């Protein structure tokens, strides 16, 4: 199978960082990376552009890492409580999803994308530790209480 060589213009999770040269399937490049402006074909002009942006990219990464560490410190102290309907044997009608947790965090003025919350759907009442991946190197854990509502 043929692969296409691209230069990443932005960090892409599980693929690489901005400025990296990557080899990807043509469909992934054509349908995802190129239309979203996350990558460009490896040409001499793009290579020069990336070289000139390296300082800006490094500065942005350092700021994102610092922001993620600060948010992680705050989130590690957060305890959430979600009221859910449940059966007599503590099984939920439905389940607790990352989107529900992100909405509860937003009510407490924490902005976290639901895609950053790494968990399986919760289907019982109880106490759970939920991991939030804020950055490639930074994650936080919040305490979640699922109670009868």
Order of alpha helices (4+ residues) and beta strands (2+ residues): beta-beta-beta-alpha-beta-beta-alpha-beta-beta-beta-beta
